[in-house]
């Protein structure tokens, strides 16, 4: 397993080709991916806004949550509030 840990923000998960590349790299342990439910909600919301059917966006988010369940960060809001 890689020692590199990366939080993927919605902006890198929105474009399909970049999302695919990053998820494939995480899948083979090139790096340790970290996500939050809020990040995936933003991805879904923006995909729908740009024309992806809602059910397809929900399936994508569900697949990411299922496959990468160990990547989710919780109790992070206090750190966000502390950032300048």
C-alpha positions, 0 to 999 in steps of 0.5 A: 500500500502506498504511503501517499494519501490524497483527498479527492475533491469534487472538481477532480471527480467531475470529469469522467476521464480524470475520475476514471484514472484516479479511481483506477489508480486508487484501486491498485493502491497507487495512493490512498484515496480519501473522500467525504459524503459531501464531496460525492454529493457535490459531484452528483449534484454537478453531474445532474446539473450538466445533464447526467440522469439522476439515477445514473449519478446516484449509481455512480456515487453508490458504486464509489461508496461501495468499492471504496468504503474504507476511503471515507473520512468522518468527523472532519468538519472541525478541521474545515472550520479551522482552515484559514 
